[in-house]
Amino acid sequence: MTIGIELGRTNTGAGGMMDLEELLATRLLVQGNSGSGKSHLLRRLMEQSAPWVQQAVIDPEGDFTSLADRFGHLVIDAAAHAEEAMAAAGDRVRRHRVSVVLNLEGLETDRQLRHAAAFLGGLFDAERDHWTPMLVVVDEAQLFAPAAGGDTTDDARRASLSAMTDLMCRGRKRGLAGIIATQRLAKLAKNVAAEASNFLMGRTFLDIDMARAADLLGMERRQAEQFRDLQRGHFIGLGPALSRRPLAIRIGAVETESRGSGPSLTPLPQTAPEEARELILAAPGPVAPRPARRAPPAPPQDILAQLAQASANARPATTRVAEPEPSPEEVAEREARTRAILHDMLAEPDAAFRPIGVLYQDLLVRLRIHAVPGKPPELPSFRRMLAVARAGVPPEAANDPGWPEAAARADSLPEDTQGVFLLLAHAARQGLPCPSDAAIARAYGSRSAGRARRLLGWIEEQGLIVTRPAAGGRRVVALVGLAWETAPGDPAAA
C-alpha cells in the first residue's frame, strides 16, 4: 500500500499526489520568490503527512508554530536555550520520536545558524537504534546553506553549511529526509540543492533562477518564461515522488494559519492637517530615563527540565502538603481506570492513528475529567500502555504464567513496535489465527499494509519470531524460544 499525500489539484482537476515513502528516500527542493506560496506548500505537506511520519521544522521566522495546536508538535524557542542544548534536543527528538518546530525567531542571524547546525547535528548523530523515518523541513534554506559568504561569521556559516550538507547528502541512511525551500536557487549552495530528486518550482522572475529551474525540471530554456506567469500557490513539480514529467499543481487549502502573512490594506485615519502638524512636528518632551535592563538568566541546558519548570511556575503558589504514599491497591485501581479510559479513547474512529502527543494530551484531560487520583503516567509509560492497548491484548493475559517472558522480550524492541510483538504473542499463546496485515498495521498506528509486512520482517530479523507460509496463501507466526505458534491466518483479511 502506497501512502499518497494530496498536495492539491492539477490542471485537469485530478489530485496532485506525492508518494510519501518515495519522498523519504529522494528528498525535495522547493523554489519560489517571496509571495509565491512556498510556506503554504510546506504547511500543506506537513499537515497531510503529520499522521504518518515524524517531522522537524527549522523555522527562522516562527511561521509554523501553529502546527502545535492542531497536530501536537513541540515548539522549541531557540532564543531561550544555549547552543549545546540544541544538540541534546535533537538527539532526544529522535529517541522519543516527537515532532518539533525549532523556532529561531528573535535570534540574530549568526546565532540562528549556530543553533540550527547544533540541532541538525543532534538529529544526524543519533544512535542507530533511533534511525526511524523523519521529515526535516528547512524554510529559507539559503540562510543555512548559502552559496557565498555574507554578513555572518565564517565559523557559523561553515557549521550550518556542514549540517545542511550532511542532511541532504548522508541523511537518507539515517532516516532523515530533507525538504528545503528557498527564494533563489542562485543563493543556495549547489552541493545541497543537487541532492534533491524532487522539485516544486513556483513563481520566479530572475533569468538565472528561471534557467536553473528549467534545467532541474528537464525543460527547454525557451519554456523557462512560464515561471514568471505562475500564480500564487501554483507550482510545477517533477520527481520520483511526484511525476515523471513536469506537472502543474495548484496547492490545496491548509488547516492551520501562518504568522507570516503580509499585512492587509487598512484605511488611513482622518487627521486634519493642523492636527497632523502638531502630532509630527511638536517639540519633543523630556526623555524619560530607561529602566535598567536586567541581565537575562542563564539558559538551562535541559529543554525538558525547562518545560517542567515553566509548567510548575505557571501554577499558583500553594503550601505543599506531603501526600501519603498510595497503597498497592490504590495504584492498581488507578492503573486499571487509566487503561479503561485509554481503551475508550482508542474505540473512537481513527483514534489509533492520531499522533502520540495528541493522544497523550487527550488522556491527561480525560483523567482530570474522571477525577482519577494520583500522578498521571509519564510519556514513556504512556507509550507502553498505548502499544498494549493498540494490540488489543486483554488484561487477563497478564495472569498467564508464560506472559512475563513474552513481555520481557517485547521490552527489547522500540516502544512503537512492542504492541505488534504482543499482538503476535497473544495470538500464538491462544492458538488464534495469525493477525492480518491490517491488524498489525493498526497495532503499529498505521494504515499501511506494506509497512506492516516490512515491520513483520524486521521483527523476524531480530530473531524473535519466525514466519512460514501455510496452505491457501495463509501465514503462521511462531515465537522463537517460547514454542508458541499461531494458527494459519489470511494476511489480506480485513
C-alpha positions as CSV (number, residue, x, y, z in Angstrom):
1,M,0.0,0.0,0.0
2,T,1.4,3.4,-1.0
3,I,0.8,6.4,1.2
4,G,-0.2,9.3,-1.0
5,I,-0.1,12.9,0.1
6,E,-2.5,15.1,-1.8
7,L,-0.8,18.5,-2.4
8,G,-3.6,20.0,-4.4
9,R,-5.1,19.7,-7.9
10,T,-3.5,19.5,-11.4
11,N,-4.8,21.5,-14.4
12,T,-7.0,18.5,-15.3
13,G,-8.7,18.6,-11.9
14,A,-7.0,15.3,-10.8
15,G,-5.4,15.1,-7.4
16,G,-1.7,16.2,-7.3
17,M,-0.3,13.3,-5.3
18,M,3.1,12.8,-3.7
19,D,4.3,9.3,-2.7
20,L,5.4,9.8,1.0
21,E,7.6,6.7,1.1
22,E,9.4,7.7,-2.1
23,L,9.8,11.3,-0.7
24,L,11.6,9.9,2.4
25,A,14.1,8.3,0.1
26,T,14.6,11.0,-2.5
27,R,14.2,14.4,-0.7
28,L,12.5,17.6,-2.0
29,L,13.6,21.1,-3.2
30,V,11.0,24.0,-3.3
31,Q,11.9,27.3,-5.0
32,G,9.8,30.5,-5.4
33,N,10.1,34.2,-4.9
34,S,8.7,35.8,-1.8
35,G,4.9,35.6,-2.0
36,S,4.8,32.7,-4.4
37,G,3.3,30.3,-1.7
38,K,6.3,28.3,-0.6
39,S,5.4,28.4,3.1
40,H,1.8,27.5,2.2
41,L,3.1,24.5,0.2
42,L,5.3,23.3,3.1
43,R,2.4,23.7,5.6
44,R,0.1,21.7,3.3
45,L,2.7,18.9,3.0
46,M,3.3,18.8,6.8
47,E,-0.4,18.8,7.6
48,Q,-1.1,15.9,5.2
49,S,1.9,13.8,6.3
50,A,1.7,14.5,10.1
51,P,-0.3,11.3,10.9
52,W,2.2,9.2,9.1
53,V,5.7,10.3,9.8
54,Q,7.7,12.3,12.4
55,Q,8.6,15.8,11.5
56,A,11.1,18.5,12.4
57,V,10.8,22.1,11.1
58,I,13.7,24.6,11.1
59,D,11.6,27.8,11.2
60,P,13.6,31.1,11.1
61,E,10.5,33.3,11.3
62,G,8.2,31.4,13.7
63,D,5.6,30.9,10.9
64,F,5.0,27.2,11.7
65,T,4.4,27.3,15.5
66,S,0.6,26.9,14.9
67,L,1.2,23.3,14.0
68,A,1.5,22.6,17.7
69,D,-2.2,23.4,18.4
70,R,-3.6,21.1,15.7
71,F,-1.1,18.3,15.4
72,G,0.8,18.3,18.7
73,H,4.2,19.4,17.6
74,L,6.5,20.5,20.3
75,V,7.7,24.1,19.8
76,I,11.3,24.8,20.9
77,D,12.0,28.5,21.3
78,A,15.7,28.5,20.5
79,A,16.2,32.0,21.9
80,A,15.7,30.6,25.4
81,H,18.3,27.9,25.1
82,A,22.1,27.6,24.7
83,E,23.6,26.1,21.6
84,E,24.7,23.0,23.4
85,A,21.1,22.3,24.4
86,M,20.1,22.2,20.8
87,A,22.3,19.2,20.1
88,A,20.8,17.4,23.1
89,A,17.3,18.3,22.0
90,G,17.9,16.9,18.5
91,D,19.1,13.6,20.0
92,R,16.1,13.4,22.3
93,V,13.7,14.2,19.4
94,R,14.9,11.1,17.6
95,R,14.9,9.0,20.7
96,H,11.4,9.8,21.7
97,R,10.0,10.3,18.1
98,V,8.4,13.7,18.9
99,S,7.5,16.1,16.0
100,V,9.0,19.5,16.7
101,V,9.2,23.1,15.4
102,L,12.5,24.8,16.1
103,N,11.5,28.4,16.3
104,L,14.6,30.6,15.6
105,E,12.6,33.9,15.7
106,G,14.3,36.5,17.9
107,L,17.8,35.3,17.3
108,E,20.3,37.3,15.2
109,T,21.4,35.6,12.0
110,D,24.7,34.3,13.4
111,R,23.0,32.6,16.3
112,Q,20.3,31.2,14.1
113,L,22.9,29.4,12.0
114,R,24.7,28.0,15.1
115,H,21.5,26.8,16.8
116,A,20.2,25.2,13.6
117,A,23.5,23.5,13.0
118,A,23.6,22.1,16.5
119,F,20.0,20.8,16.3
120,L,20.6,19.2,12.9
121,G,23.8,17.7,14.3
122,G,21.8,16.1,17.2
123,L,19.4,14.6,14.7
124,F,22.2,13.3,12.5
125,D,24.3,11.9,15.3
126,A,21.5,9.9,17.0
127,E,22.2,6.2,17.8
128,R,21.4,3.7,15.1
129,D,18.5,2.2,17.1
130,H,16.7,5.6,16.6
131,W,17.1,5.9,12.9
132,T,13.4,6.0,12.1
133,P,11.9,7.9,9.2
134,M,11.7,11.6,9.7
135,L,10.9,14.7,7.5
136,V,13.3,17.6,8.2
137,V,11.8,20.8,6.7
138,V,14.1,23.8,6.4
139,D,12.4,27.0,5.4
140,E,14.6,29.8,3.8
141,A,17.3,27.3,3.2
142,Q,19.5,29.9,1.5
143,L,20.2,31.3,5.0
144,F,21.5,28.0,6.3
145,A,23.3,26.8,3.2
146,P,24.5,30.0,1.4
147,A,26.3,29.7,-1.9
148,A,28.6,32.5,-0.8
149,G,29.7,34.3,2.4
150,G,27.5,37.0,3.7
151,D,27.2,39.1,6.9
152,T,27.6,36.1,9.2
153,T,30.9,34.9,10.7
154,D,32.8,32.2,8.9
155,D,32.5,29.7,11.8
156,A,28.7,30.0,11.9
157,R,28.4,29.7,8.2
158,R,30.7,26.7,7.9
159,A,28.9,24.9,10.8
160,S,25.4,25.5,9.3
161,L,26.5,24.5,5.7
162,S,28.2,21.4,7.0
163,A,25.0,20.3,8.9
164,M,22.8,21.0,5.8
165,T,25.2,19.1,3.6
166,D,25.1,16.1,6.0
167,L,21.3,16.3,6.0
168,M,20.9,16.2,2.2
169,C,23.9,14.0,1.3
170,R,24.1,11.5,4.1
171,G,20.8,11.8,5.9
172,R,18.9,9.1,3.9
173,K,20.6,6.2,5.5
174,R,19.8,7.6,8.9
175,G,16.1,8.1,8.0
176,L,16.3,11.8,7.6
177,A,14.5,13.2,4.5
178,G,15.4,16.8,3.8
179,I,12.8,19.2,2.4
180,I,14.4,22.6,1.7
181,A,12.7,25.8,0.4
182,T,14.5,28.8,-1.0
183,Q,13.6,32.1,-2.6
184,R,16.5,31.8,-5.1
185,L,18.4,28.8,-6.4
186,A,21.4,31.0,-7.1
187,K,21.8,31.8,-3.4
188,L,21.6,28.1,-2.3
189,A,24.8,26.0,-2.1
190,K,24.9,23.8,-5.2
191,N,26.1,20.7,-3.3
192,V,23.0,20.9,-1.1
193,A,20.5,21.6,-3.9
194,A,22.0,18.8,-6.1
195,E,21.0,16.1,-3.7
196,A,17.2,16.6,-4.1
197,S,15.5,14.4,-6.6
198,N,12.0,16.0,-6.4
199,F,11.4,19.6,-7.3
200,L,8.5,22.1,-7.0
201,M,9.2,25.4,-8.7
202,G,6.9,28.4,-8.1
203,R,6.8,32.0,-9.5
204,T,10.3,33.3,-10.3
205,F,11.4,36.4,-12.2
206,L,15.2,36.5,-12.5
207,D,16.6,34.9,-15.6
208,I,19.3,32.9,-13.8
209,D,16.8,31.3,-11.4
210,M,14.3,30.6,-14.2
211,A,17.1,28.9,-16.3
212,R,18.2,26.8,-13.3
213,A,14.6,25.8,-12.6
214,A,14.1,24.8,-16.2
215,D,17.3,22.7,-16.2
216,L,16.3,20.9,-13.0
217,L,12.9,20.1,-14.5
218,G,14.3,18.9,-17.8
219,M,12.6,21.7,-19.7
220,E,14.0,23.7,-22.6
221,R,15.3,27.2,-22.0
222,R,12.5,28.8,-24.0
223,Q,10.0,27.2,-21.7
224,A,11.5,28.9,-18.6
225,E,9.4,32.0,-19.3
226,Q,6.4,30.3,-17.9
227,F,7.7,30.6,-14.3
228,R,7.1,34.3,-14.5
229,D,3.4,33.7,-15.2
230,L,2.7,31.3,-12.4
231,Q,0.1,32.5,-9.9
232,R,0.5,32.4,-6.1
233,G,0.2,28.8,-4.9
234,H,0.9,27.3,-8.3
235,F,3.9,25.1,-8.8
236,I,5.5,22.9,-11.4
237,G,6.7,19.6,-10.0
238,L,8.9,16.8,-11.1
239,G,10.5,13.8,-9.4
240,P,10.0,10.1,-8.5
241,A,7.7,11.0,-5.6
242,L,5.6,13.3,-7.9
243,S,5.6,12.7,-11.6
244,R,8.0,11.5,-14.3
245,R,7.1,14.5,-16.4
246,P,6.7,18.2,-15.4
247,L,3.3,18.5,-13.7
248,A,1.5,21.8,-12.8
249,I,-0.1,21.7,-9.3
250,R,-2.3,24.2,-7.6
251,I,-1.7,23.7,-3.8
252,G,-4.8,23.0,-1.7
253,A,-6.1,24.6,1.4
254,V,-4.5,24.3,4.9
255,E,-6.0,23.7,8.3
256,T,-3.6,25.9,10.3
257,E,-2.8,29.6,10.0
258,S,0.5,31.2,9.3
259,R,2.0,34.0,11.2
260,G,4.0,35.1,8.2
261,S,1.2,36.5,6.1
262,G,1.7,40.1,5.0
263,P,-0.4,43.0,6.4
264,S,-3.7,43.8,4.7
265,L,-4.7,47.2,3.4
266,T,-6.2,49.5,6.1
267,P,-7.8,52.9,5.5
268,L,-5.8,55.9,6.7
269,P,-7.1,57.8,9.7
270,Q,-8.9,61.1,9.0
271,T,-6.5,63.6,10.5
272,A,-6.7,67.3,9.8
273,P,-3.5,69.0,8.5
274,E,-3.2,71.2,11.6
275,E,-3.6,68.2,13.9
276,A,-1.1,66.2,11.9
277,R,1.4,69.1,12.1
278,E,1.0,69.2,15.8
279,L,1.4,65.4,16.2
280,I,4.5,65.1,13.9
281,L,6.4,68.4,14.5
282,A,5.6,69.1,18.2
283,A,8.7,69.8,20.3
284,P,10.0,66.7,22.0
285,G,9.1,66.3,25.6
286,P,11.5,65.3,28.4
287,V,13.0,61.9,27.8
288,A,12.1,59.5,30.5
289,P,15.0,57.5,31.8
290,R,15.1,54.0,30.5
291,P,14.7,51.3,33.1
292,A,17.9,49.4,33.7
293,R,17.9,46.2,31.7
294,R,18.0,43.1,33.8
295,A,20.5,40.6,32.7
296,P,18.7,37.5,31.3
297,P,19.1,34.3,33.3
298,A,21.5,31.7,32.0
299,P,19.5,29.4,29.7
300,P,19.1,25.9,31.1
301,Q,20.8,23.1,29.3
302,D,17.9,20.7,29.5
303,I,14.9,21.7,27.5
304,L,12.6,19.1,29.1
305,A,13.6,20.3,32.5
306,Q,12.8,23.9,31.5
307,L,9.4,22.8,30.2
308,A,8.7,21.1,33.5
309,Q,9.9,24.2,35.5
310,A,7.7,26.5,33.4
311,S,4.7,24.4,34.0
312,A,5.3,24.4,37.7
313,N,5.8,28.2,37.7
314,A,2.5,28.7,36.0
315,R,0.6,27.2,38.9
316,P,-0.4,29.4,41.8
317,A,1.9,29.2,44.8
318,T,0.4,26.9,47.4
319,T,1.7,25.3,50.5
320,R,2.7,21.8,49.7
321,V,1.5,19.1,52.0
322,A,3.3,15.8,52.0
323,E,0.9,13.3,50.4
324,P,0.9,9.7,51.8
325,E,2.3,7.0,49.5
326,P,-0.5,5.3,47.7
327,S,-1.2,1.7,48.7
328,P,-0.7,-1.2,46.2
329,E,-4.5,-1.4,45.9
330,E,-4.8,2.3,45.0
331,V,-2.0,2.0,42.5
332,A,-3.7,-1.0,40.8
333,E,-7.1,0.8,40.8
334,R,-5.5,3.9,39.2
335,E,-3.8,1.9,36.5
336,A,-7.0,0.0,35.8
337,R,-9.0,3.2,35.4
338,T,-6.3,4.7,33.2
339,R,-6.3,1.6,31.0
340,A,-10.1,1.7,30.7
341,I,-10.1,5.4,29.7
342,L,-7.4,4.7,27.1
343,H,-9.5,1.8,25.8
344,D,-12.4,4.2,25.4
345,M,-10.2,6.7,23.6
346,L,-9.0,4.1,21.1
347,A,-12.5,2.9,20.4
348,E,-13.3,6.2,18.7
349,P,-12.9,6.3,14.9
350,D,-9.3,6.8,13.7
351,A,-8.1,7.4,17.3
352,A,-5.4,4.7,16.9
353,F,-3.8,6.7,14.1
354,R,-3.6,10.0,15.8
355,P,-0.1,11.4,16.8
356,I,1.2,10.1,20.2
357,G,1.5,13.7,21.5
358,V,-2.2,14.4,20.8
359,L,-3.3,11.1,22.4
360,Y,-1.2,11.8,25.5
361,Q,-2.8,15.2,26.0
362,D,-6.2,13.8,25.4
363,L,-5.6,11.2,28.1
364,L,-4.4,13.8,30.6
365,V,-7.6,15.8,30.0
366,R,-9.8,12.7,30.5
367,L,-8.0,11.7,33.7
368,R,-8.9,15.1,35.1
369,I,-12.5,14.9,33.9
370,H,-12.9,11.5,35.6
371,A,-11.1,12.7,38.7
372,V,-8.6,9.9,38.6
373,P,-6.4,10.4,41.7
374,G,-2.6,10.3,41.8
375,K,0.1,11.3,39.4
376,P,-0.7,10.6,35.7
377,P,1.6,8.3,33.7
378,E,4.8,9.7,32.3
379,L,5.1,9.8,28.5
380,P,7.4,6.6,28.3
381,S,4.8,4.7,30.4
382,F,2.0,6.0,28.3
383,R,3.8,4.8,25.1
384,R,3.9,1.3,26.5
385,M,0.3,1.4,27.6
386,L,-0.7,2.7,24.2
387,A,1.3,-0.1,22.4
388,V,-0.6,-2.7,24.5
389,A,-3.9,-1.1,24.0
390,R,-3.4,-0.8,20.2
391,A,-2.5,-4.5,20.2
392,G,-5.9,-5.4,21.8
393,V,-4.3,-7.7,24.4
394,P,-6.9,-8.4,27.1
395,P,-5.8,-7.6,30.7
396,E,-6.3,-11.2,31.8
397,A,-3.4,-12.2,29.6
398,A,-1.1,-11.0,32.3
399,N,-2.2,-13.9,34.6
400,D,-0.7,-16.4,32.2
401,P,2.5,-17.8,33.7
402,G,4.4,-17.6,30.4
403,W,3.3,-14.0,29.7
404,P,6.0,-12.2,31.7
405,E,8.7,-13.8,29.4
406,A,6.9,-12.6,26.3
407,A,6.6,-9.1,27.8
408,A,10.3,-9.1,28.6
409,R,11.1,-9.9,25.0
410,A,8.9,-7.1,23.9
411,D,10.9,-4.7,26.1
412,S,13.9,-5.3,23.8
413,L,12.1,-3.7,20.9
414,P,11.4,0.0,20.3
415,E,8.3,1.3,22.0
416,D,6.2,1.7,18.9
417,T,6.8,-1.9,17.8
418,Q,6.2,-3.6,21.2
419,G,2.4,-3.7,20.6
420,V,2.9,-5.6,17.4
421,F,5.0,-8.2,19.1
422,L,2.5,-8.5,22.0
423,L,-0.3,-8.9,19.4
424,L,1.5,-11.8,17.8
425,A,2.4,-13.3,21.2
426,H,-1.2,-13.3,22.4
427,A,-2.4,-14.9,19.2
428,A,0.3,-17.5,19.3
429,R,-0.3,-18.3,23.0
430,Q,-4.1,-18.7,22.5
431,G,-3.6,-20.6,19.2
432,L,-5.6,-17.9,17.3
433,P,-5.2,-17.2,13.6
434,C,-2.2,-15.2,12.6
435,P,-3.2,-11.4,12.6
436,S,-3.7,-9.9,9.2
437,D,-1.6,-7.1,7.7
438,A,-4.4,-4.7,8.6
439,A,-4.4,-5.7,12.3
440,I,-0.6,-5.5,12.5
441,A,-0.7,-2.0,10.9
442,R,-3.3,-0.8,13.3
443,A,-1.3,-2.1,16.3
444,Y,1.6,0.0,14.9
445,G,-0.6,3.1,14.5
446,S,-0.6,2.9,10.7
447,R,-3.0,2.1,7.8
448,S,-0.2,0.8,5.5
449,A,-0.3,-2.9,4.9
450,G,3.2,-2.7,3.2
451,R,4.6,-1.1,6.4
452,A,3.1,-3.9,8.4
453,R,4.8,-6.6,6.2
454,R,8.1,-4.7,6.5
455,L,7.7,-4.5,10.3
456,L,7.0,-8.2,10.5
457,G,10.1,-8.9,8.5
458,W,12.2,-6.6,10.7
459,I,11.0,-8.3,13.9
460,E,11.9,-11.6,12.3
461,E,15.4,-10.2,11.6
462,Q,15.8,-9.5,15.3
463,G,15.4,-13.3,16.0
464,L,12.2,-13.0,17.9
465,I,9.7,-14.7,15.5
466,V,9.7,-17.0,12.5
467,T,7.1,-16.7,9.8
468,R,6.2,-19.6,7.4
469,P,3.6,-19.9,4.7
470,A,0.5,-22.2,5.1
471,A,-2.0,-23.6,2.6
472,G,-4.2,-21.3,0.7
473,G,-1.8,-18.3,0.9
474,R,-2.2,-18.1,4.7
475,R,0.6,-17.3,7.2
476,V,1.8,-18.8,10.5
477,V,4.0,-17.0,13.0
478,A,6.0,-18.8,15.7
479,L,7.7,-17.2,18.7
480,V,11.4,-18.2,19.0
481,G,12.3,-19.8,22.3
482,L,8.7,-19.9,23.6
483,A,7.3,-22.7,21.4
484,W,4.1,-20.6,20.8
485,E,2.6,-20.7,17.3
486,T,-0.4,-19.0,15.7
487,A,-3.0,-20.9,13.7
488,P,-2.9,-20.2,9.9
489,G,-4.3,-16.7,9.1
490,D,-5.1,-14.7,6.0
491,P,-2.7,-11.8,5.6
492,A,-5.2,-9.9,3.4
493,A,-8.1,-10.2,5.8
494,A,-9.9,-7.0,6.7
